[in-house]
Amino acid sequence: MRRRESLFALDLGTTKFTLGGIKFKSAQSVSQFETISVPAAGMKRGILADFEAAKKALADVIGQAEEYFDCDIHKLVLGIGGNLSQSSKRFTDIEINPSQAINEYTLRAVDEALEELLRDSPERQVLHRIATGYRIDGREFIANPMGFSGSRLSAEYLILDADQTYLKDLIRLVNQCGIKVSSIYSTVFCGAMACIDQSARDMGCVYVDIGGGSTDGLVFVGGQPAESFWIGLGGGSVTQDIAIGLNLPLTEAERIKLHFGLTGQVRESQIQAKDLGGGHRIVSSREIQHIAGSRTLEIAQNIARSLTPYKGKLGAGLRLTGGGSELVGIAAFLSERFRIPVRPITASFQQVNGELLKAGVLAKRHITPSLSSLVGLLVYELMRQDEEESAHKALWSKSYFGQIMNWFKELS
């Protein structure tokens, strides 16, 4: 395998901007994975809201990263989330020769039929298109139609796309900091691919990333992604409620939130806090758990509404990540209300080619839940590079790495 170039990815979150990278070294030395974060600016609920403020914060994190990695960063992979990134189901079909078995050329033809269909929505830019099933004539949907025959082939796709104008704004933001955008991916899709194993996808599960200002989710049914969803509330919403309700600075509210969490206690405990007036007050665990529980319940109710169509199909339950998932007791809180298993998860590099894990360094490096989206971007790009090199593989096996329309490369 060829020696890889250093790879960098950027996650523009509501509360922090994080730039992560892997410096690939010689076969005799280990590869380095590190991240640099700065407080976010110019973002609201995961969406760019103030261009100049965001540009200043982005320039700061890039400068720190270049100094830390001791190299110039020329290009990076960019993640996009929020309510401007959406999912939809698309169906397309073609007539096929019943005397010939379905092969990679047949699948290429049905993929081209989808591409023609997607041209009807020029305001949306496709980030990922995943073939989730095929139907031959009137038979049941199957995952792999290769080798079968029939007169008509239908395909079902999950499309993850984004507002094209907004993508151009993000690209211009990064370009003005002297960096090219090599690819743009959905953070919820990439995070899920790096966090959830195939057995959980096969059983059916929900990937939920609770960020600072919003919550992103992706549903898996029968091994395939079925739908993404977005909620305009996150861990920062809980912090803000505590700050407003108890007249505390946000930093104090965050500290106390993490101290008490949502864990019920037999006896009430207390902690001293500094209020907005510079004085001190006593805050009880009961007060925090009431405020935090109310907002967390609202997040849970929004998630539940998104999952209504999948009742009885989520055997592996809910997989929870993101900075908001680090709130003590949140997994038990959600499990009690959903009545399905809720398990905290983090991303890893385990799914990538084993050569990257030489000496186990990338596998052993501690990754917090708040880094799941960023690690997902790096993992997905590495897997895409591996898949691109394996030209001998059949076309159908590239369902997760279907053609990505890299029109934005021309703008970088």
Beta strands, then each sheet from edge to edge (+ up, - down):
strand 1: 7-12
strand 2: 16-23
strand 3: 32-39
strand 4: 43-44
strand 5: 47-48
strand 6: 75-80
strand 7: 85-95
strand 8: 124-136
strand 9: 152-163
strand 10: 180-186
strand 11: 205-210
strand 12: 215-221
strand 13: 224-231
strand 14: 270-274
strand 15: 280-284
strand 16: 317-321
strand 17: 342-344
sheet 1: 3+ 2- 1+ 6+ 10+
sheet 2: 4+ 5-
sheet 3: 7+ 9- 8+
sheet 4: 13+ 12- 11+ 16+ 17+
sheet 5: 14+ 15-
end
